[in-house]
Amino acid sequence: MSSEYLDNYKPLVKFLAEVLGENCEVVLHDLNNLENSIIAIENGHISGRKVGDALTDLALKIVREGHDLEKDYMTNYTGKTKDGKALRSSTYFIKKDNKVAAMLCLNFDVSKFIEARDLLNEFITGDKRENKTIEDNSSEKFTNSIEELMHSIIEKHISRISVPPKRMTADEKKAVVKELEKEGVFLLKNSISEVAGELETSEATIYRYLNG
């Protein structure tokens, strides 16, 4: 999909931001450029992102599964910014030849509403115990650069193994690599060397795990 075609969506980004207000970040991603996918953004103060920044971990996974994606949109899933803001997000998929080529995303900052809810709950019940919030099971993490995104995904899967990389078995490292492949990490530049470094193994070994 040409960038000129996506230019037609840029006024829609501004329109939605004006209608939905300053607590809603509106973002247009061009998935032909994963490292700098954001081509239009309004209310970027919510996530701290700007034009030229990278896509999210969820968006990367969608790119990985793009040919098989039958949905036209996803609504009301949770996310979390680097500084801890809880988000309620929805995404419309812009497709070409049945493949997701771009995404129009709405990210509502619901942090203040969660705080207000928790205060009301405490006042009503007298219970000061910590309330479960929307961010406990966030399905999307927001970063600025592709390097940050890659490291956050790699660290997430390494942390699921109960031992550090230098003590992992070959099967455990292979399992991590397979999970990273599902997440779309190996679509990114320099991912093989980054994963090899984090797992304390060789690039040749990573290729062998991917092909095995």
N, CA and C atoms as a LAMMPS dump frame, in Angstrom:
ITEM: TIMESTEP
0
ITEM: NUMBER OF ATOMS
636
ITEM: BOX BOUNDS ff ff ff
-5.0000000000000000e+02 5.0000000000000000e+02
-5.0000000000000000e+02 5.0000000000000000e+02
-5.0000000000000000e+02 5.0000000000000000e+02
ITEM: ATOMS id mol type element x y z
1 1 1 N 0.855 -1.197 0
2 1 2 C 0 0 0
3 1 3 C 0.885 1.239 0
4 2 1 N 0.646 2.152 -0.913
5 2 2 C 1.496 3.33 -1.044
6 2 3 C 1.27 4.287 0.111
7 3 1 N 2.33 5.035 0.422
8 3 2 C 2.226 6.034 1.481
9 3 3 C 1.251 7.133 1.088
10 4 1 N 1.116 7.354 -0.243
11 4 2 C 0.174 8.371 -0.702
12 4 3 C -1.266 7.976 -0.342
13 5 1 N -1.57 6.693 -0.437
14 5 2 C -2.899 6.211 -0.064
15 5 3 C -3.148 6.432 1.423
16 6 1 N -2.148 6.152 2.24
17 6 2 C -2.299 6.32 3.685
18 6 3 C -2.423 7.782 4.079
19 7 1 N -1.929 8.673 3.231
20 7 2 C -2.09 10.105 3.51
21 7 3 C -3.564 10.475 3.623
22 8 1 N -4.431 9.713 2.981
23 8 2 C -5.874 9.984 3.046
24 8 3 C -6.436 9.757 4.45
25 9 1 N -5.732 8.964 5.258
26 9 2 C -6.194 8.666 6.609
27 9 3 C -5.705 9.689 7.641
28 10 1 N -4.717 10.491 7.268
29 10 2 C -4.143 11.419 8.238
30 10 3 C -5.149 12.457 8.749
31 11 1 N -6.02 13.024 7.889
32 11 2 C -7.038 13.941 8.426
33 11 3 C -7.986 13.246 9.411
34 12 1 N -8.214 11.941 9.206
35 12 2 C -9.071 11.186 10.117
36 12 3 C -8.447 11.096 11.512
37 13 1 N -7.121 11.026 11.572
38 13 2 C -6.419 10.999 12.858
39 13 3 C -6.711 12.279 13.637
40 14 1 N -6.589 13.42 12.965
41 14 2 C -6.868 14.701 13.618
42 14 3 C -8.337 14.821 13.999
43 15 1 N -9.219 14.395 13.115
44 15 2 C -10.656 14.454 13.374
45 15 3 C -11.03 13.655 14.615
46 16 1 N -10.576 12.42 14.7
47 16 2 C -10.909 11.566 15.847
48 16 3 C -10.346 12.144 17.145
49 17 1 N -9.133 12.698 17.081
50 17 2 C -8.526 13.276 18.28
51 17 3 C -9.335 14.47 18.787
52 18 1 N -9.826 15.288 17.874
53 18 2 C -10.627 16.436 18.294
54 18 3 C -11.966 15.998 18.874
55 19 1 N -12.563 14.965 18.28
56 19 2 C -13.856 14.48 18.756
57 19 3 C -13.725 13.78 20.11
58 20 1 N -12.702 12.946 20.255
59 20 2 C -12.572 12.093 21.442
60 20 3 C -11.836 12.773 22.594
61 21 1 N -11.125 13.845 22.323
62 21 2 C -10.514 14.623 23.39
63 21 3 C -9.096 14.221 23.744
64 22 1 N -8.502 14.981 24.659
65 22 2 C -7.075 14.863 24.957
66 22 3 C -6.711 13.582 25.698
67 23 1 N -7.692 12.845 26.203
68 23 2 C -7.391 11.577 26.876
69 23 3 C -7.369 10.395 25.913
70 24 1 N -7.473 10.676 24.609
71 24 2 C -7.429 9.612 23.608
72 24 3 C -6.3 9.878 22.617
73 25 1 N -5.339 8.988 22.593
74 25 2 C -4.269 9.043 21.604
75 25 3 C -4.75 8.348 20.331
76 26 1 N -4.551 8.995 19.195
77 26 2 C -4.94 8.429 17.894
78 26 3 C -3.675 8.266 17.065
79 27 1 N -3.46 7.056 16.549
80 27 2 C -2.197 6.74 15.873
81 27 3 C -2.46 6.012 14.567
82 28 1 N -1.713 6.387 13.537
83 28 2 C -1.749 5.691 12.257
84 28 3 C -0.389 5.043 12.022
85 29 1 N -0.39 3.7 11.869
86 29 2 C 0.835 2.937 11.641
87 29 3 C 0.908 2.461 10.196
88 30 1 N 2.059 2.653 9.561
89 30 2 C 2.346 2.072 8.251
90 30 3 C 3.204 0.832 8.511
91 31 1 N 2.664 -0.353 8.259
92 31 2 C 3.355 -1.594 8.592
93 31 3 C 4.382 -2.008 7.548
94 32 1 N 4.579 -1.187 6.535
95 32 2 C 5.668 -1.43 5.594
96 32 3 C 7.005 -0.964 6.15
97 33 1 N 6.961 -0.249 7.26
98 33 2 C 8.18 0.256 7.892
99 33 3 C 8.076 0.006 9.393
100 34 1 N 8.45 -1.192 9.823
101 34 2 C 8.246 -1.58 11.216
102 34 3 C 9.049 -0.727 12.187
103 35 1 N 10.264 -0.342 11.78
104 35 2 C 11.138 0.423 12.682
105 35 3 C 10.631 1.839 12.931
106 36 1 N 9.906 2.392 11.969
107 36 2 C 9.396 3.773 12.089
108 36 3 C 7.949 3.812 11.605
109 37 1 N 7.108 3.005 12.206
110 37 2 C 5.771 2.768 11.654
111 37 3 C 4.794 3.928 11.847
112 38 1 N 4.998 4.767 12.87
113 38 2 C 4.036 5.832 13.139
114 38 3 C 4.188 6.952 12.113
115 39 1 N 3.127 7.153 11.311
116 39 2 C 3.179 8.217 10.294
117 39 3 C 2.249 9.378 10.642
118 40 1 N 1.395 9.2 11.645
119 40 2 C 0.552 10.296 12.134
120 40 3 C 0.132 9.959 13.554
121 41 1 N 0.144 10.954 14.421
122 41 2 C -0.253 10.737 15.809
123 41 3 C -0.768 12.037 16.399
124 42 1 N -1.836 11.937 17.174
125 42 2 C -2.361 13.08 17.927
126 42 3 C -2.473 12.658 19.39
127 43 1 N -2.27 13.621 20.283
128 43 2 C -2.261 13.378 21.731
129 43 3 C -1.187 12.363 22.117
130 44 1 N -0.032 12.51 21.497
131 44 2 C 1.088 11.616 21.773
132 44 3 C 1.64 11.734 23.178
133 45 1 N 1.186 12.76 23.934
134 45 2 C 1.637 12.895 25.328
135 45 3 C 1.211 11.695 26.17
136 46 1 N 0.209 10.971 25.718
137 46 2 C -0.291 9.827 26.504
138 46 3 C 0.755 8.724 26.569
139 47 1 N 1.333 8.362 25.436
140 47 2 C 2.345 7.297 25.435
141 47 3 C 3.772 7.831 25.301
142 48 1 N 3.902 9.138 25.023
143 48 2 C 5.228 9.711 24.832
144 48 3 C 5.817 9.421 23.468
145 49 1 N 4.967 8.982 22.518
146 49 2 C 5.466 8.648 21.177
147 49 3 C 5.247 9.794 20.199
148 50 1 N 5.916 9.676 19.045
149 50 2 C 5.855 10.712 18.016
150 50 3 C 5.966 10.057 16.649
151 51 1 N 5.762 10.865 15.602
152 51 2 C 5.931 10.371 14.234
153 51 3 C 7.353 9.835 14.065
154 52 1 N 7.47 8.651 13.476
155 52 2 C 8.772 8.029 13.276
156 52 3 C 9.102 6.975 14.314
157 53 1 N 8.294 6.881 15.386
158 53 2 C 8.537 5.859 16.407
159 53 3 C 8.004 4.507 15.955
160 54 1 N 8.309 3.489 16.748
161 54 2 C 8.049 2.103 16.347
162 54 3 C 6.653 1.641 16.746
163 55 1 N 6.3 0.485 16.222
164 55 2 C 5.033 -0.153 16.574
165 55 3 C 5.137 -0.855 17.927
166 56 1 N 4.016 -1.403 18.416
167 56 2 C 3.984 -2.082 19.714
168 56 3 C 4.19 -3.577 19.533
169 57 1 N 4.32 -4.286 20.677
170 57 2 C 4.487 -5.733 20.616
171 57 3 C 3.262 -6.417 20.013
172 58 1 N 2.07 -5.925 20.347
173 58 2 C 0.854 -6.516 19.787
174 58 3 C 0.789 -6.289 18.282
175 59 1 N 1.149 -5.09 17.843
176 59 2 C 1.144 -4.789 16.405
177 59 3 C 2.136 -5.672 15.661
178 60 1 N 3.292 -5.915 16.263
179 60 2 C 4.289 -6.784 15.634
180 60 3 C 3.741 -8.198 15.47
181 61 1 N 3.041 -8.678 16.473
182 61 2 C 2.45 -10.021 16.386
183 61 3 C 1.383 -10.066 15.294
184 62 1 N 0.635 -8.988 15.143
185 62 2 C -0.383 -8.917 14.093
186 62 3 C 0.272 -8.969 12.713
187 63 1 N 1.407 -8.283 12.556
188 63 2 C 2.144 -8.338 11.297
189 63 3 C 2.582 -9.775 11.012
190 64 1 N 3.053 -10.456 12.06
191 64 2 C 3.501 -11.852 11.908
192 64 3 C 2.362 -12.753 11.419
193 65 1 N 1.136 -12.468 11.879
194 65 2 C -0.018 -13.305 11.54
195 65 3 C -0.901 -12.662 10.479
196 66 1 N -0.382 -11.635 9.819
197 66 2 C -1.194 -10.792 8.941
198 66 3 C -1.971 -11.501 7.864
199 67 1 N -1.404 -12.534 7.264
200 67 2 C -2.085 -13.218 6.167
201 67 3 C -3.309 -13.984 6.651
202 68 1 N -3.292 -14.383 7.939
203 68 2 C -4.369 -15.22 8.468
204 68 3 C -5.409 -14.432 9.252
205 69 1 N -5.217 -13.117 9.359
206 69 2 C -6.104 -12.323 10.193
207 69 3 C -7.419 -12.059 9.469
208 70 1 N -8.508 -12.582 10.008
209 70 2 C -9.815 -12.423 9.378
210 70 3 C -10.583 -11.221 9.931
211 71 1 N -10.243 -10.776 11.123
212 71 2 C -10.958 -9.66 11.724
213 71 3 C -10.656 -8.354 10.989
214 72 1 N -11.622 -7.459 11.036
215 72 2 C -11.409 -6.116 10.484
216 72 3 C -10.94 -5.136 11.552
217 73 1 N -11.13 -5.498 12.811
218 73 2 C -10.741 -4.61 13.906
219 73 3 C -10.677 -5.398 15.21
220 74 1 N -10.04 -4.786 16.215
221 74 2 C -10.016 -5.301 17.592
222 74 3 C -10.452 -4.16 18.507
223 75 1 N -11.285 -4.46 19.496
224 75 2 C -11.757 -3.393 20.375
225 75 3 C -11.546 -3.728 21.846
226 76 1 N -11.33 -2.67 22.619
227 76 2 C -11.352 -2.721 24.087
228 76 3 C -10.418 -3.762 24.697
229 77 1 N -9.154 -3.762 24.227
230 77 2 C -8.126 -4.545 24.893
231 77 3 C -7.261 -3.584 25.713
232 78 1 N -6.475 -4.118 26.624
233 78 2 C -5.734 -3.269 27.553
234 78 3 C -4.286 -3.087 27.127
235 79 1 N -3.724 -1.983 27.55
236 79 2 C -2.327 -1.689 27.281
237 79 3 C -1.713 -0.934 28.439
238 80 1 N -0.407 -0.729 28.366
239 80 2 C 0.305 -0.034 29.436
240 80 3 C 1.474 0.731 28.844
241 81 1 N 1.596 2.012 29.175
242 81 2 C 2.699 2.824 28.682
243 81 3 C 3.942 2.59 29.527
244 82 1 N 5.074 3.116 29.05
245 82 2 C 6.328 2.945 29.782
246 82 3 C 6.275 3.544 31.174
247 83 1 N 5.518 4.639 31.332
248 83 2 C 5.438 5.276 32.646
249 83 3 C 4.247 4.784 33.468
250 84 1 N 3.629 3.687 33.038
251 84 2 C 2.634 3.027 33.864
252 84 3 C 1.186 3.408 33.632
253 85 1 N 0.899 4.249 32.641
254 85 2 C -0.499 4.598 32.378
255 85 3 C -1.261 3.379 31.856
256 86 1 N -2.456 3.165 32.379
257 86 2 C -3.31 2.084 31.892
258 86 3 C -4.139 2.601 30.717
259 87 1 N -4.191 1.82 29.652
260 87 2 C -4.902 2.225 28.445
261 87 3 C -5.983 1.217 28.07
262 88 1 N -7.051 1.734 27.487
263 88 2 C -8.062 0.888 26.833
264 88 3 C -7.966 1.208 25.349
265 89 1 N -7.649 0.192 24.562
266 89 2 C -7.285 0.43 23.168
267 89 3 C -8.188 -0.313 22.193
268 90 1 N -8.284 0.246 20.986
269 90 2 C -8.995 -0.385 19.882
270 90 3 C -8.226 -0.085 18.597
271 91 1 N -8.247 -1.041 17.668
272 91 2 C -7.487 -0.892 16.428
273 91 3 C -8.325 -1.313 15.227
274 92 1 N -8.286 -0.481 14.183
275 92 2 C -8.918 -0.815 12.9
276 92 3 C -7.817 -1.203 11.927
277 93 1 N -7.982 -2.367 11.264
278 93 2 C -6.973 -2.866 10.345
279 93 3 C -7.255 -2.381 8.923
280 94 1 N -6.275 -1.731 8.336
281 94 2 C -6.357 -1.29 6.942
282 94 3 C -5.648 -2.343 6.112
283 95 1 N -6.392 -3.015 5.234
284 95 2 C -5.858 -4.184 4.533
285 95 3 C -5.644 -3.937 3.043
286 96 1 N -4.713 -4.728 2.506
287 96 2 C -4.494 -4.773 1.065
288 96 3 C -4.183 -6.221 0.71
289 97 1 N -4.926 -6.78 -0.229
290 97 2 C -4.755 -8.175 -0.634
291 97 3 C -4.855 -9.113 0.571
292 98 1 N -5.83 -8.836 1.436
293 98 2 C -6.105 -9.652 2.624
294 98 3 C -4.977 -9.654 3.648
295 99 1 N -4.068 -8.726 3.524
296 99 2 C -2.975 -8.59 4.485
297 99 3 C -3.072 -7.232 5.156
298 100 1 N -2.832 -7.193 6.467
299 100 2 C -2.87 -5.922 7.186
300 100 3 C -1.679 -5.07 6.766
301 101 1 N -1.957 -3.917 6.165
302 101 2 C -0.908 -3.032 5.665
303 101 3 C -0.715 -1.807 6.553
304 102 1 N -1.757 -1.46 7.312
305 102 2 C -1.689 -0.289 8.185
306 102 3 C -2.715 -0.465 9.304
307 103 1 N -2.578 0.329 10.35
308 103 2 C -3.497 0.239 11.482
309 103 3 C -3.831 1.639 11.995
310 104 1 N -5.085 1.829 12.311
311 104 2 C -5.544 3.064 12.943
312 104 3 C -5.93 2.713 14.377
313 105 1 N -5.231 3.287 15.339
314 105 2 C -5.371 2.881 16.741
315 105 3 C -5.882 4.019 17.621
316 106 1 N -6.768 3.668 18.554
317 106 2 C -7.267 4.586 19.573
318 106 3 C -6.834 4.067 20.935
319 107 1 N -6.144 4.901 21.699
320 107 2 C -5.657 4.502 23.016
321 107 3 C -6.173 5.492 24.063
322 108 1 N -7.164 5.055 24.843
323 108 2 C -7.735 5.907 25.878
324 108 3 C -6.945 5.752 27.178
325 109 1 N -6.497 6.872 27.727
326 109 2 C -5.84 6.858 29.031
327 109 3 C -6.919 6.766 30.111
328 110 1 N -7.002 5.61 30.767
329 110 2 C -8.044 5.397 31.785
330 110 3 C -7.477 5.42 33.196
331 111 1 N -6.234 5.853 33.35
332 111 2 C -5.582 5.84 34.665
333 111 3 C -6.346 6.642 35.709
334 112 1 N -6.782 7.851 35.339
335 112 2 C -7.486 8.701 36.307
336 112 3 C -8.836 8.098 36.688
337 113 1 N -9.463 7.432 35.723
338 113 2 C -10.749 6.787 36.021
339 113 3 C -10.559 5.613 36.973
340 114 1 N -9.444 4.892 36.819
341 114 2 C -9.141 3.788 37.728
342 114 3 C -8.893 4.319 39.138
343 115 1 N -8.137 5.415 39.234
344 115 2 C -7.88 6.015 40.54
345 115 3 C -9.184 6.454 41.196
346 116 1 N -10.065 7.081 40.405
347 116 2 C -11.354 7.528 40.948
348 116 3 C -12.19 6.334 41.395
349 117 1 N -12.199 5.269 40.603
350 117 2 C -12.952 4.067 40.977
351 117 3 C -12.434 3.482 42.284
352 118 1 N -11.103 3.412 42.403
353 118 2 C -10.518 2.822 43.601
354 118 3 C -10.815 3.66 44.84
355 119 1 N -10.792 5.001 44.667
356 119 2 C -11.134 5.869 45.799
357 119 3 C -12.587 5.679 46.214
358 120 1 N -13.481 5.565 45.215
359 120 2 C -14.89 5.339 45.523
360 120 3 C -15.094 3.996 46.211
361 121 1 N -14.407 2.958 45.723
362 121 2 C -14.525 1.647 46.353
363 121 3 C -14.067 1.679 47.801
364 122 1 N -12.952 2.402 48.029
365 122 2 C -12.43 2.497 49.396
366 122 3 C -13.407 3.252 50.29
367 123 1 N -13.991 4.328 49.728
368 123 2 C -14.94 5.117 50.519
369 123 3 C -16.202 4.318 50.831
370 124 1 N -16.688 3.571 49.832
371 124 2 C -17.934 2.818 50.006
372 124 3 C -17.749 1.628 50.935
373 125 1 N -16.646 0.909 50.767
374 125 2 C -16.464 -0.341 51.522
375 125 3 C -15.596 -0.178 52.768
376 126 1 N -14.796 0.9 52.801
377 126 2 C -13.86 1.06 53.911
378 126 3 C -12.671 0.128 53.8
379 127 1 N -12.516 -0.516 52.652
380 127 2 C -11.452 -1.483 52.441
381 127 3 C -10.299 -0.803 51.724
382 128 1 N -9.142 -0.738 52.38
383 128 2 C -7.993 -0.056 51.804
384 128 3 C -7.075 -0.999 51.038
385 129 1 N -7.45 -2.248 50.932
386 129 2 C -6.61 -3.179 50.195
387 129 3 C -6.527 -2.763 48.733
388 130 1 N -5.4 -3.088 48.124
389 130 2 C -5.161 -2.671 46.745
390 130 3 C -6.201 -3.284 45.817
391 131 1 N -6.787 -2.456 44.973
392 131 2 C -7.773 -2.919 44.007
393 131 3 C -7.08 -3.447 42.762
394 132 1 N -7.65 -4.444 42.157
395 132 2 C -7.138 -4.955 40.89
396 132 3 C -7.501 -3.967 39.793
397 133 1 N -6.521 -3.585 38.982
398 133 2 C -6.759 -2.585 37.95
399 133 3 C -6.643 -3.188 36.564
400 134 1 N -7.027 -2.393 35.588
401 134 2 C -7.023 -2.844 34.2
402 134 3 C -5.639 -3.212 33.701
403 135 1 N -4.598 -2.665 34.35
404 135 2 C -3.256 -2.882 33.846
405 135 3 C -2.64 -4.191 34.323
406 136 1 N -3.328 -4.933 35.185
407 136 2 C -2.761 -6.162 35.701
408 136 3 C -2.475 -7.177 34.605
409 137 1 N -3.308 -7.211 33.584
410 137 2 C -3.158 -8.181 32.513
411 137 3 C -3.084 -7.476 31.156
412 138 1 N -2.254 -6.454 31.085
413 138 2 C -2.151 -5.665 29.86
414 138 3 C -1.703 -6.538 28.698
415 139 1 N -2.378 -6.378 27.565
416 139 2 C -2.052 -7.19 26.403
417 139 3 C -1.159 -6.455 25.417
418 140 1 N -0.835 -5.198 25.691
419 140 2 C -0.004 -4.418 24.768
420 140 3 C 0.919 -3.506 25.555
421 141 1 N 2.199 -3.471 25.144
422 141 2 C 3.182 -2.601 25.771
423 141 3 C 3.646 -1.563 24.754
424 142 1 N 3.794 -0.312 25.203
425 142 2 C 4.134 0.789 24.308
426 142 3 C 5.581 1.224 24.524
427 143 1 N 6.362 1.263 23.435
428 143 2 C 7.736 1.722 23.485
429 143 3 C 7.944 2.746 22.369
430 144 1 N 9.069 3.46 22.428
431 144 2 C 9.35 4.466 21.407
432 144 3 C 10.15 3.907 20.236
433 145 1 N 11.137 3.072 20.538
434 145 2 C 12.027 2.581 19.479
435 145 3 C 11.866 1.086 19.273
436 146 1 N 12.307 0.63 18.113
437 146 2 C 12.234 -0.793 17.79
438 146 3 C 13.186 -1.581 18.686
439 147 1 N 14.295 -0.95 19.113
440 147 2 C 15.234 -1.624 19.999
441 147 3 C 14.602 -1.887 21.363
442 148 1 N 13.894 -0.872 21.899
443 148 2 C 13.19 -1.055 23.159
444 148 3 C 12.151 -2.169 23.058
445 149 1 N 11.421 -2.16 21.953
446 149 2 C 10.394 -3.169 21.746
447 149 3 C 11 -4.569 21.72
448 150 1 N 12.081 -4.725 20.95
449 150 2 C 12.713 -6.036 20.823
450 150 3 C 13.203 -6.531 22.181
451 151 1 N 13.876 -5.674 22.936
452 151 2 C 14.409 -6.073 24.239
453 151 3 C 13.286 -6.421 25.217
454 152 1 N 12.197 -5.675 25.178
455 152 2 C 11.099 -5.955 26.114
456 152 3 C 10.47 -7.313 25.836
457 153 1 N 10.339 -7.667 24.551
458 153 2 C 9.75 -8.964 24.204
459 153 3 C 10.711 -10.096 24.576
460 154 1 N 11.993 -9.918 24.267
461 154 2 C 12.986 -10.949 24.593
462 154 3 C 13.046 -11.171 26.096
463 155 1 N 13.101 -10.074 26.861
464 155 2 C 13.183 -10.189 28.32
465 155 3 C 11.946 -10.856 28.899
466 156 1 N 10.776 -10.575 28.314
467 156 2 C 9.53 -11.178 28.795
468 156 3 C 9.592 -12.696 28.715
469 157 1 N 10.085 -13.203 27.59
470 157 2 C 10.095 -14.659 27.406
471 157 3 C 11.244 -15.329 28.156
472 158 1 N 12.377 -14.654 28.265
473 158 2 C 13.479 -15.213 29.054
474 158 3 C 13.076 -15.311 30.518
475 159 1 N 12.345 -14.31 31.014
476 159 2 C 11.956 -14.295 32.427
477 159 3 C 10.989 -15.417 32.787
478 160 1 N 10.341 -15.988 31.777
479 160 2 C 9.409 -17.084 32.032
480 160 3 C 10.123 -18.392 32.338
481 161 1 N 11.411 -18.447 32.001
482 161 2 C 12.223 -19.614 32.359
483 161 3 C 12.826 -19.334 33.73
484 162 1 N 12.804 -20.317 34.596
485 162 2 C 13.174 -20.079 36
486 162 3 C 14.674 -19.965 36.24
487 163 1 N 15.479 -20.101 35.189
488 163 2 C 16.934 -20.006 35.356
489 163 3 C 17.48 -18.986 34.37
490 164 1 N 18.653 -18.37 34.66
491 164 2 C 19.253 -17.409 33.722
492 164 3 C 19.74 -18.122 32.469
493 165 1 N 19.939 -17.377 31.363
494 165 2 C 20.33 -17.99 30.083
495 165 3 C 21.551 -18.898 30.164
496 166 1 N 22.555 -18.524 30.962
497 166 2 C 23.779 -19.344 31.001
498 166 3 C 23.533 -20.713 31.616
499 167 1 N 22.402 -20.88 32.319
500 167 2 C 22.084 -22.175 32.915
501 167 3 C 20.938 -22.882 32.198
502 168 1 N 20.407 -22.275 31.151
503 168 2 C 19.312 -22.892 30.402
504 168 3 C 19.819 -24.085 29.602
505 169 1 N 18.959 -25.078 29.446
506 169 2 C 19.26 -26.191 28.553
507 169 3 C 19.012 -25.771 27.107
508 170 1 N 19.491 -26.576 26.179
509 170 2 C 19.26 -26.283 24.763
510 170 3 C 17.768 -26.275 24.455
511 171 1 N 17.012 -27.172 25.056
512 171 2 C 15.564 -27.223 24.824
513 171 3 C 14.869 -25.964 25.335
514 172 1 N 15.327 -25.458 26.471
515 172 2 C 14.731 -24.241 27.024
516 172 3 C 15.026 -23.04 26.129
517 173 1 N 16.245 -22.951 25.633
518 173 2 C 16.593 -21.848 24.729
519 173 3 C 15.806 -21.956 23.422
520 174 1 N 15.656 -23.173 22.931
521 174 2 C 14.893 -23.374 21.711
522 174 3 C 13.438 -22.966 21.901
523 175 1 N 12.883 -23.28 23.079
524 175 2 C 11.499 -22.901 23.371
525 175 3 C 11.336 -21.387 23.382
526 176 1 N 12.316 -20.673 23.945
527 176 2 C 12.289 -19.211 23.954
528 176 3 C 12.315 -18.68 22.518
529 177 1 N 13.188 -19.228 21.696
530 177 2 C 13.308 -18.787 20.304
531 177 3 C 11.999 -19.005 19.546
532 178 1 N 11.357 -20.141 19.774
533 178 2 C 10.092 -20.423 19.092
534 178 3 C 9.002 -19.432 19.512
535 179 1 N 8.975 -19.062 20.787
536 179 2 C 8.001 -18.067 21.263
537 179 3 C 8.291 -16.703 20.655
538 180 1 N 9.562 -16.355 20.553
539 180 2 C 9.937 -15.076 19.945
540 180 3 C 9.551 -15.043 18.469
541 181 1 N 9.663 -16.179 17.807
542 181 2 C 9.25 -16.253 16.402
543 181 3 C 7.753 -15.997 16.265
544 182 1 N 6.954 -16.572 17.181
545 182 2 C 5.507 -16.363 17.151
546 182 3 C 5.155 -14.892 17.362
547 183 1 N 5.97 -14.201 18.158
548 183 2 C 5.719 -12.787 18.454
549 183 3 C 6.149 -11.88 17.302
550 184 1 N 6.867 -12.435 16.308
551 184 2 C 7.312 -11.632 15.178
552 184 3 C 8.654 -10.958 15.37
553 185 1 N 9.382 -11.319 16.414
554 185 2 C 10.666 -10.665 16.704
555 185 3 C 11.634 -10.798 15.539
556 186 1 N 11.617 -11.937 14.859
557 186 2 C 12.61 -12.162 13.805
558 186 3 C 12.263 -11.468 12.494
559 187 1 N 11.186 -10.673 12.507
560 187 2 C 10.908 -9.776 11.387
561 187 3 C 11.734 -8.506 11.486
562 188 1 N 12.339 -8.275 12.642
563 188 2 C 13.054 -7.029 12.911
564 188 3 C 14.529 -7.145 12.559
565 189 1 N 15.123 -6.023 12.179
566 189 2 C 16.536 -5.988 11.837
567 189 3 C 17.392 -6.318 13.06
568 190 1 N 18.482 -7.054 12.815
569 190 2 C 19.47 -7.407 13.844
570 190 3 C 18.906 -8.284 14.959
571 191 1 N 17.728 -8.866 14.732
572 191 2 C 17.099 -9.652 15.797
573 191 3 C 17.883 -10.925 16.118
574 192 1 N 18.467 -11.561 15.107
575 192 2 C 19.215 -12.799 15.353
576 192 3 C 20.377 -12.547 16.318
577 193 1 N 21.15 -11.5 16.044
578 193 2 C 22.3 -11.207 16.91
579 193 3 C 21.855 -10.769 18.303
580 194 1 N 20.749 -10.018 18.387
581 194 2 C 20.249 -9.584 19.692
582 194 3 C 19.792 -10.773 20.534
583 195 1 N 19.033 -11.681 19.915
584 195 2 C 18.549 -12.853 20.648
585 195 3 C 19.718 -13.746 21.041
586 196 1 N 20.684 -13.925 20.143
587 196 2 C 21.861 -14.74 20.459
588 196 3 C 22.609 -14.169 21.66
589 197 1 N 22.749 -12.844 21.686
590 197 2 C 23.427 -12.208 22.815
591 197 3 C 22.685 -12.391 24.12
592 198 1 N 21.361 -12.21 24.087
593 198 2 C 20.564 -12.337 25.303
594 198 3 C 20.546 -13.775 25.819
595 199 1 N 20.562 -14.743 24.903
596 199 2 C 20.529 -16.153 25.307
597 199 3 C 21.927 -16.735 25.503
598 200 1 N 22.951 -15.893 25.296
599 200 2 C 24.341 -16.305 25.486
600 200 3 C 24.666 -17.535 24.649
601 201 1 N 24.365 -17.428 23.362
602 201 2 C 24.653 -18.5 22.42
603 201 3 C 25.054 -17.877 21.094
604 202 1 N 25.292 -18.694 20.077
605 202 2 C 25.751 -18.176 18.786
606 202 3 C 24.583 -17.895 17.851
607 203 1 N 24.837 -17.053 16.857
608 203 2 C 23.822 -16.78 15.846
609 203 3 C 23.481 -18.052 15.068
610 204 1 N 24.487 -18.879 14.817
611 204 2 C 24.254 -20.135 14.102
612 204 3 C 23.281 -21.029 14.869
613 205 1 N 23.391 -21.012 16.183
614 205 2 C 22.487 -21.819 17.006
615 205 3 C 21.055 -21.305 16.906
616 206 1 N 20.885 -19.987 16.882
617 206 2 C 19.547 -19.405 16.75
618 206 3 C 18.928 -19.82 15.416
619 207 1 N 19.719 -19.75 14.339
620 207 2 C 19.216 -20.19 13.035
621 207 3 C 18.824 -21.667 13.07
622 208 1 N 19.615 -22.478 13.759
623 208 2 C 19.313 -23.902 13.85
624 208 3 C 18.012 -24.135 14.603
625 209 1 N 17.789 -23.373 15.683
626 209 2 C 16.526 -23.501 16.439
627 209 3 C 15.334 -23.111 15.566
628 210 1 N 15.506 -22.062 14.764
629 210 2 C 14.411 -21.59 13.915
630 210 3 C 14.073 -22.593 12.818
631 211 1 N 15.084 -23.278 12.338
632 211 2 C 14.865 -24.229 11.237
633 211 3 C 14.584 -25.648 11.72
634 212 1 N 14.719 -25.841 13.037
635 212 2 C 14.549 -27.199 13.576
636 212 3 C 13.11 -27.556 13.868
